[in-house]
Amino acid sequence: MELDLAGIHKLAAEQGIDAETLDDALSEALRLAYLKTPHAAKHARVELDDRAGTFTVWAADEIPGTPTEDDPHPAPTLGEEYDDTPKDFGRLAAATARQVITLLFRHAEDEKIFGAFSGQKGKLITGIVQQDVKDPSNVHIAVGDVEALLPRREQVPGERYRHGERLRVYVVNVGRGLKGPEIIVSRSHPELVRCLFEREVPELVSGAVSIMAIAREAGARTKIAVKANTEGVNPKGALIGPGGARVRAVMENLGQEKIDIVDYSDDPAKFVASALSPAVATGVQVISDKTKTAIAFIHDDQLSLAIGKEGQNARLAAKLTGWKIGIESAETHAKKMAEQAEQADE
């Protein structure tokens, strides 16, 4: 049976599909198509002749084995192969070949996309918002010829994504889905903030400054702990930039979200005190290193600042440091300590 194998191989080669892969897929697809024809033999294989541009279905019938005393139910053997290519198989064979080529081409394209984006995981990319009326919960982001998905769980509460808007997103995962490569992106991931700062701050790229921790409540506030790795470098100043230009450029990508930049320290007491900024702690008492519990003492007039609206500042400080932070009045604590000292004197 004739089939334009040379033309098929040429098309496949243009898509980067090797001849052996194509032939194996085509042979198997033709064999399965043959098995669906009337009176098809149970055992068959398809042989392709690239030079002649033909294929042949070779079938073999089962020959029952002769029972013996030792083997009363012998397995059947296969007889000699014979040409069982259906005479009216041409149209079905051509349709099968088209299906195989389409599937292989789609798979090859998917692999190209997957290969191109697998290295983008954990990085910042820019795309164009594409709304899909059939998928109102998610936002589709066009990145070149590929669409990434911004699921509802990765969106920022209160953010509006307008069709055609350019948007920077963080690549959370690149995987193989049922319909091809799945590129999941985020606007709420804490690492999005890190990536945005790396675009603006050369000291982060050079290693002179490091972001040690990030705590984020997307759309509201982010706290970042930084430290200098090079003597003479001001880490907070590096992120803020001249006249606040660098931090302002990052905030422009985050809408109304505020950013606190604090100094990191290996000393838990110092780190906890720094993390409660903009409130100033008069002191921090480490209760337990094992359970990572500490108490920060704050002047009465700054208690609300330390706690923050609905507890946000204290909550972010705890996330940033990894410590459970209790907040107490510095004045009340001082009074208590004075009373205890008086009782000890008595």
MARLO-907572 format. One record per residue (C-alpha): residue number from 1; residue in three letters; x, z, y. Coordinates in pm, 1 decimal, decimal comma. Layout:
MARLO-907572
 num residu     east       up    north
 NUM    ALA        X        Z        Y
...
//
This chain:
MARLO-907572
 num residu     east       up    north
   1    MET      0,0      0,0      0,0
   2    GLU    144,7   -104,4    337,1
   3    LEU    213,9    145,6    615,7
   4    ASP    418,2     89,7    932,8
   5    LEU    683,2    346,6    840,6
   6    ALA    947,7    194,3   1067,9
   7    GLY    719,6    230,0   1370,1
   8    ILE    623,4    583,8   1269,2
   9    HIS    990,3    682,7   1231,0
  10    LYS   1070,5    535,5   1571,9
  11    LEU    794,2    737,4   1739,5
  12    ALA    907,1   1052,4   1557,2
  13    ALA   1270,4   1004,2   1658,1
  14    GLU   1166,4    981,0   2024,8
  15    GLN   1009,7   1326,0   1989,0
  16    GLY   1313,2   1471,7   1815,5
  17    ILE   1150,0   1480,8   1470,3
  18    ASP   1389,1   1387,5   1190,0
  19    ALA   1289,0   1129,0    927,9
  20    GLU   1307,1   1370,0    633,5
  21    THR   1063,0   1614,2    794,3
  22    LEU    825,7   1328,2    874,4
  23    ASP    846,9   1178,0    525,8
  24    ASP    785,5   1512,5    355,0
  25    ALA    481,5   1585,5    572,5
  26    LEU    345,6   1233,2    535,8
  27    SER    392,1   1226,6    157,7
  28    GLU    211,8   1558,5    116,0
  29    ALA    -72,0   1455,1    347,5
  30    LEU   -119,8   1125,1    160,3
  31    ARG   -114,6   1309,1   -173,3
  32    LEU   -386,9   1546,9    -55,0
  33    ALA   -589,8   1252,1     78,1
  34    TYR   -554,3   1077,9   -259,9
  35    LEU   -677,2   1389,4   -445,0
  36    LYS  -1003,3   1366,4   -248,8
  37    THR  -1071,6   1011,3   -368,5
  38    PRO  -1308,8    947,4   -663,4
  39    HIS  -1148,8    973,2  -1011,4
  40    ALA   -816,1   1090,9   -869,6
  41    ALA   -566,1   1222,9  -1122,3
  42    LYS   -494,3   1594,5  -1108,3
  43    HIS   -117,9   1541,9  -1094,9
  44    ALA     21,1   1296,1   -841,9
  45    ARG    305,9   1235,4   -600,2
  46    VAL    353,6    986,5   -319,1
  47    GLU    664,9    773,2   -290,1
  48    LEU    751,6    612,3     45,1
  49    ASP    955,2    294,7     71,0
  50    ASP   1095,8    286,1    422,2
  51    ARG   1248,2    -61,0    393,2
  52    ALA    937,0   -230,8    254,9
  53    GLY    703,5    -22,8    471,1
  54    THR    492,0     71,4    171,8
  55    PHE    391,5    377,7    -25,0
  56    THR    284,6    427,3   -384,2
  57    VAL     75,7    701,2   -543,9
  58    TRP    227,2    785,7   -882,8
  59    ALA    -14,3    975,6  -1107,9
  60    ALA     28,8   1142,4  -1444,9
  61    ASP   -235,5   1258,7  -1692,0
  62    GLU   -226,8   1577,5  -1890,9
  63    ILE   -169,5   1547,8  -2265,2
  64    PRO   -310,6   1841,5  -2460,3
  65    GLY    -53,0   2028,1  -2665,7
  66    THR    -82,5   2070,1  -3041,0
  67    PRO   -171,2   2430,6  -3133,5
  68    THR     63,7   2602,5  -3376,0
  69    GLU     62,4   2934,9  -3548,3
  70    ASP    313,3   3074,3  -3299,4
  71    ASP    142,7   2912,3  -2997,5
  72    PRO   -230,3   2868,3  -3052,2
  73    HIS   -290,1   2773,6  -2686,7
  74    PRO     -1,9   2549,5  -2581,6
  75    ALA     28,6   2429,6  -2220,8
  76    PRO    -46,4   2059,8  -2174,4
  77    THR    235,5   1820,0  -2100,0
  78    LEU    236,5   1534,2  -1851,4
  79    GLY    233,6   1176,4  -1970,5
  80    GLU    415,3    883,4  -1815,8
  81    GLU    360,0    816,6  -1448,1
  82    TYR    154,6    515,2  -1345,8
  83    ASP     65,7    351,3  -1016,2
  84    ASP   -274,2    484,2   -911,3
  85    THR   -272,1    382,7   -545,2
  86    PRO   -639,9    320,5   -453,1
  87    LYS   -706,1    -38,8   -347,0
  88    ASP   -922,4     65,9    -51,5
  89    PHE   -682,4    342,1     58,7
  90    GLY   -542,3    161,8    364,8
  91    ARG   -783,8    291,9    630,2
  92    LEU   -767,9    648,6    497,9
  93    ALA   -388,3    630,6    476,8
  94    ALA   -362,0    511,4    837,9
  95    ALA   -592,1    791,5    958,7
  96    THR   -391,0   1045,3    759,1
  97    ALA    -65,6    916,9    908,2
  98    ARG   -210,2    949,6   1259,6
  99    GLN   -311,8   1310,5   1190,1
 100    VAL     32,6   1396,2   1052,7
 101    ILE    209,3   1239,2   1350,5
 102    THR    -20,6   1416,7   1598,1
 103    LEU     36,9   1753,7   1431,4
 104    LEU    412,2   1703,4   1410,3
 105    PHE    430,5   1591,8   1773,2
 106    ARG    225,8   1893,3   1882,6
 107    HIS    447,1   2124,2   1678,7
 108    ALA    760,9   1966,2   1825,8
 109    GLU    624,4   2005,5   2178,6
 110    ASP    529,0   2367,1   2106,4
 111    GLU    881,0   2437,1   1979,4
 112    LYS   1029,7   2287,1   2297,4
 113    ILE    808,3   2509,3   2510,2
 114    PHE    881,4   2814,7   2296,3
 115    GLY   1255,7   2745,5   2312,9
 116    ALA   1245,4   2698,4   2688,8
 117    PHE   1051,5   3019,7   2753,1
 118    SER   1191,5   3249,5   2483,5
 119    GLY   1493,8   3304,8   2708,4
 120    GLN   1264,6   3389,4   3002,9
 121    LYS   1128,7   3709,6   2846,8
 122    GLY   1200,5   4000,0   3079,5
 123    LYS   1255,5   3770,9   3376,6
 124    LEU   1073,1   3674,8   3692,8
 125    ILE    909,0   3332,0   3715,6
 126    THR    695,7   3161,3   3980,1
 127    GLY    376,9   2974,8   3895,7
 128    ILE     53,6   2840,5   4044,1
 129    VAL   -274,4   3024,2   3985,9
 130    GLN   -516,6   2818,0   3777,4
 131    GLN   -859,7   2974,4   3737,5
 132    ASP  -1047,2   2893,5   3416,7
 133    VAL  -1427,5   2925,2   3434,3
 134    LYS  -1436,3   2961,5   3054,6
 135    ASP  -1196,9   3257,7   3070,8
 136    PRO  -1296,9   3467,8   3374,9
 137    SER  -1125,6   3787,6   3254,7
 138    ASN   -777,7   3635,4   3251,0
 139    VAL   -580,4   3438,6   3508,0
 140    HIS   -394,3   3125,1   3402,3
 141    ILE    -60,3   3059,3   3569,8
 142    ALA     77,7   2704,9   3564,4
 143    VAL    455,3   2698,5   3528,0
 144    GLY    549,5   2330,3   3530,3
 145    ASP    348,4   2166,3   3252,7
 146    VAL    291,2   2497,1   3074,1
 147    GLU     23,9   2760,1   3129,7
 148    ALA    110,0   3129,4   3107,1
 149    LEU   -157,3   3395,6   3071,0
 150    LEU   -203,6   3690,2   3305,6
 151    PRO   -442,4   3916,4   3108,7
 152    ARG   -667,2   4164,0   3282,4
 153    ARG   -456,4   4455,0   3150,4
 154    GLU   -151,1   4309,7   3331,5
 155    GLN   -330,2   4249,7   3660,2
 156    VAL   -305,1   4480,2   3961,5
 157    PRO   -628,8   4661,2   4052,6
 158    GLY   -758,7   4518,6   4378,1
 159    GLU   -535,6   4208,6   4375,5
 160    ARG   -714,7   3876,1   4418,5
 161    TYR   -568,0   3563,3   4262,3
 162    ARG   -674,9   3249,5   4446,3
 163    HIS   -668,0   2908,2   4281,1
 164    GLY   -359,4   2714,2   4391,1
 165    GLU   -173,9   3026,7   4511,5
 166    ARG    196,4   3056,9   4430,4
 167    LEU    258,3   3380,5   4245,1
 168    ARG    564,1   3561,2   4111,4
 169    VAL    506,5   3718,8   3771,6
 170    TYR    710,9   3907,4   3512,1
 171    VAL    734,0   3755,6   3161,1
 172    VAL    624,2   4027,6   2919,3
 173    ASN    625,6   3830,4   2595,6
 174    VAL    672,3   3482,8   2452,0
 175    GLY    521,4   3434,3   2108,4
 176    ARG    361,1   3184,0   1873,8
 177    GLY    -17,6   3186,9   1891,6
 178    LEU   -286,4   3001,5   1697,6
 179    LYS   -302,6   2733,6   1967,3
 180    GLY     70,4   2710,6   2033,3
 181    PRO    317,2   2919,1   2234,8
 182    GLU    166,2   3218,8   2414,5
 183    ILE    341,1   3323,8   2735,2
 184    ILE    210,7   3658,8   2858,6
 185    VAL    298,1   3753,0   3215,5
 186    SER    235,9   4060,4   3428,1
 187    ARG    185,4   4165,9   3787,0
 188    SER    159,5   4537,9   3707,9
 189    HIS    476,1   4590,5   3498,3
 190    PRO    734,0   4825,2   3659,4
 191    GLU   1012,2   4575,7   3579,9
 192    LEU    849,1   4325,4   3815,1
 193    VAL    967,0   4547,3   4101,5
 194    ARG   1321,8   4556,9   3961,9
 195    CYS   1331,5   4177,0   3935,7
 196    LEU   1202,8   4136,2   4292,0
 197    PHE   1476,2   4366,9   4423,2
 198    GLU   1740,8   4178,1   4224,0
 199    ARG   1641,0   3862,9   4414,5
 200    GLU   1702,2   4037,8   4747,6
 201    VAL   1990,2   4279,3   4680,6
 202    PRO   2332,3   4129,6   4592,5
 203    GLU   2467,0   4478,5   4513,7
 204    LEU   2228,2   4502,6   4216,4
 205    VAL   2352,4   4172,8   4073,5
 206    SER   2719,5   4264,4   4126,9
 207    GLY   2671,5   4606,9   3969,8
 208    ALA   2773,2   4802,0   4281,2
 209    VAL   2426,5   4963,2   4274,8
 210    SER   2200,5   5039,3   3976,6
 211    ILE   1828,8   5108,3   3952,4
 212    MET   1819,6   5402,4   3711,2
 213    ALA   1444,0   5455,1   3681,6
 214    ILE   1115,4   5311,2   3806,0
 215    ALA    773,1   5476,1   3814,0
 216    ARG    485,3   5260,5   3926,8
 217    GLU    114,3   5283,3   3988,1
 218    ALA     55,3   4914,3   4048,7
 219    GLY   -117,7   4830,1   4372,4
 220    ALA    -64,8   5178,7   4517,4
 221    ARG    290,7   5314,3   4502,7
 222    THR    626,6   5274,6   4329,6
 223    LYS    918,4   5516,5   4315,4
 224    ILE   1267,8   5389,1   4241,0
 225    ALA   1574,7   5600,1   4163,6
 226    VAL   1908,2   5438,3   4254,4
 227    LYS   2274,6   5526,4   4231,8
 228    ALA   2599,1   5370,6   4354,3
 229    ASN   2866,0   5259,1   4107,7
 230    THR   3116,1   5170,3   4380,8
 231    GLU   3263,0   5418,0   4624,9
 232    GLY   3146,2   5378,2   4982,4
 233    VAL   2818,7   5201,9   4895,5
 234    ASN   2490,8   5355,1   5012,2
 235    PRO   2247,2   5275,1   4728,5
 236    LYS   1927,8   5344,0   4922,3
 237    GLY   2060,5   5149,8   5219,8
 238    ALA   2143,3   4854,2   4995,8
 239    LEU   1782,8   4829,6   4874,4
 240    ILE   1632,0   4890,1   5215,8
 241    GLY   1855,4   4630,4   5382,5
 242    PRO   1932,2   4570,3   5751,8
 243    GLY   1629,3   4680,3   5950,3
 244    GLY   1437,3   4722,3   5623,8
 245    ALA   1445,2   4346,5   5557,8
 246    ARG   1512,0   4366,6   5183,8
 247    VAL   1248,6   4622,3   5093,8
 248    ARG   1002,2   4444,6   5323,5
 249    ALA   1060,6   4114,3   5138,8
 250    VAL    979,7   4288,1   4810,5
 251    MET    668,3   4454,2   4951,0
 252    GLU    541,9   4116,1   5072,0
 253    ASN    520,5   4018,7   4704,6
 254    LEU    333,0   4338,9   4616,5
 255    GLY     54,6   4335,6   4873,1
 256    GLN    -37,3   4684,8   4997,4
 257    GLU    187,0   4869,8   4750,5
 258    LYS    424,6   5124,1   4904,1
 259    ILE    781,1   5182,5   4779,8
 260    ASP    981,5   5505,7   4780,0
 261    ILE   1355,2   5472,7   4714,9
 262    VAL   1526,5   5797,0   4611,7
 263    ASP   1873,7   5903,5   4499,8
 264    TYR   1933,6   5945,1   4128,0
 265    SER   2133,2   6242,8   3999,2
 266    ASP   2249,7   6357,9   3658,5
 267    ASP   2166,4   6710,6   3777,7
 268    PRO   1795,1   6758,7   3688,8
 269    ALA   1733,6   6997,8   3979,3
 270    LYS   1875,7   6752,3   4233,1
 271    PHE   1690,3   6458,6   4076,4
 272    VAL   1355,4   6642,9   4077,0
 273    ALA   1405,0   6743,5   4441,7
 274    SER   1491,8   6386,2   4536,4
 275    ALA   1198,1   6242,4   4339,4
 276    LEU    945,3   6444,7   4541,0
 277    SER   1045,4   6256,6   4859,2
 278    PRO    914,7   6220,9   5127,7
 279    ALA    860,0   6598,3   5087,6
 280    VAL   1174,3   6810,8   5112,7
 281    ALA   1223,0   7072,4   4840,8
 282    THR   1396,6   7394,4   4948,3
 283    GLY   1504,7   7442,6   4587,9
 284    VAL   1428,2   7356,7   4226,8
 285    GLN   1430,5   7601,2   3936,5
 286    VAL   1487,4   7452,2   3590,9
 287    ILE   1263,3   7646,6   3352,6
 288    SER   1362,5   7472,7   3029,2
 289    ASP   1602,2   7189,2   2951,0
 290    LYS   1442,9   7157,1   2606,9
 291    THR   1088,3   7096,5   2732,2
 292    LYS   1214,2   6939,9   3057,8
 293    THR   1015,0   7173,0   3278,8
 294    ALA   1101,7   7263,4   3637,9
 295    ILE    945,6   7420,2   3946,2
 296    ALA   1004,1   7277,3   4293,8
 297    PHE    963,2   7501,2   4598,3
 298    ILE    813,7   7329,6   4902,5
 299    HIS    735,2   7461,2   5251,8
 300    ASP    364,0   7517,5   5307,6
 301    ASP    341,2   7245,1   5570,9
 302    GLN    475,3   6989,9   5318,5
 303    LEU    283,2   7093,3   5007,7
 304    SER     19,2   6821,6   5053,4
 305    LEU    297,4   6565,3   5107,1
 306    ALA    474,1   6673,2   4786,2
 307    ILE    154,9   6656,1   4583,4
 308    GLY     29,8   6337,9   4748,1
 309    LYS   -316,2   6188,5   4761,3
 310    GLU   -497,2   6278,5   4439,1
 311    GLY   -164,0   6409,0   4305,8
 312    GLN      0,9   6067,4   4314,6
 313    ASN    339,4   6170,7   4459,5
 314    ALA    388,9   6455,0   4210,3
 315    ARG    266,5   6235,2   3924,4
 316    LEU    510,4   5954,2   4008,2
 317    ALA    796,0   6203,8   4051,0
 318    ALA    725,7   6335,5   3700,9
 319    LYS    719,3   5980,7   3558,8
 320    LEU   1039,4   5889,8   3738,3
 321    THR   1238,1   6192,4   3621,1
 322    GLY   1074,6   6245,0   3282,0
 323    TRP   1028,5   6612,6   3374,3
 324    LYS    714,9   6828,1   3403,3
 325    ILE    723,6   6943,5   3765,0
 326    GLY    541,3   7245,8   3897,3
 327    ILE    507,6   7272,7   4275,0
 328    GLU    500,4   7610,3   4446,6
 329    SER    501,2   7733,7   4804,9
 330    ALA    853,1   7818,4   4921,0
 331    GLU    712,9   8090,4   5149,4
 332    THR    509,2   8251,3   4871,9
 333    HIS    808,4   8236,5   4640,8
 334    ALA   1037,7   8393,9   4903,0
 335    LYS    783,8   8672,0   4962,3
 336    LYS    756,8   8734,4   4589,8
 337    MET   1133,9   8749,7   4550,7
 338    ALA   1158,5   8994,0   4845,6
 339    GLU    894,8   9220,6   4690,3
 340    GLN   1077,2   9215,9   4357,7
 341    ALA   1404,3   9304,9   4535,3
 342    GLU   1236,3   9597,3   4712,7
 343    GLN   1093,3   9727,1   4385,6
 344    ALA   1436,8   9698,0   4223,7
 345    ASP   1591,2   9904,2   4510,6
 346    GLU   1333,9  10178,3   4465,8
//
